[in-house]
Amino acid sequence: MKTTGVQKVAFVALAVLIALAGAGVLDGGAL
């Protein structure tokens, strides 16, 4: 089923977005 693949891609994209957002917050706090 394609649903599983879509969910996996969405999950990875979300995880990356959260990681980038977290890094941005840490950088903003450090600066």
C-alpha distances in whole Angstrom, upper triangle without the diagonal:
4,5,6,8,9,11,12,14,15,16,18,19,21,22,24,25,27,28,30,31,33,34,36,37,39,40,41,43,44,46
4,5,5,6,9,10,11,12,14,16,17,18,20,21,22,24,26,27,28,30,32,33,34,36,37,39,40,42,43
4,5,5,6,9,10,10,12,14,15,16,18,20,21,22,24,26,26,28,30,31,32,34,36,37,38,40,41
4,5,5,6,9,10,10,12,14,15,16,18,20,21,22,24,25,27,28,30,31,33,34,36,37,39,40
4,5,5,6,9,10,11,12,14,15,17,18,20,21,23,24,26,27,28,30,32,33,34,36,37,39
4,5,5,6,8,10,10,12,14,15,16,18,20,21,22,24,26,27,28,30,31,32,34,36,37
4,6,5,6,9,10,10,12,14,15,16,18,20,21,22,24,25,26,28,30,31,32,34,36
4,5,5,6,9,10,10,12,14,15,16,18,20,21,22,24,26,27,28,30,31,33,34
4,5,5,6,9,10,11,12,14,15,16,18,20,21,22,24,26,27,28,30,31,33
4,5,5,6,9,10,10,12,14,15,16,18,20,21,22,24,25,26,28,30,31
4,5,5,6,9,10,10,12,14,15,16,18,20,21,22,24,25,27,28,30
4,5,5,6,9,10,10,12,14,15,16,18,20,21,22,24,26,27,28
4,5,5,6,9,10,11,12,14,15,16,18,20,21,22,24,26,27
4,5,5,6,9,10,10,12,14,15,16,18,20,21,22,24,25
4,5,5,6,9,10,10,12,14,15,16,18,20,21,22,24
4,5,5,6,8,10,10,12,14,15,16,18,20,21,22
4,5,5,6,8,10,10,12,14,15,16,18,20,21
4,5,5,6,8,10,10,12,14,15,16,18,20
4,5,5,6,9,10,11,12,14,15,16,18
4,5,5,6,9,10,10,12,14,15,16
4,5,5,6,9,10,10,12,14,15
4,5,5,6,9,10,11,12,14
4,5,5,6,8,10,10,12
4,5,5,6,8,10,10
4,5,5,6,9,10
4,5,5,6,9
4,5,5,6
4,5,5
4,5
4
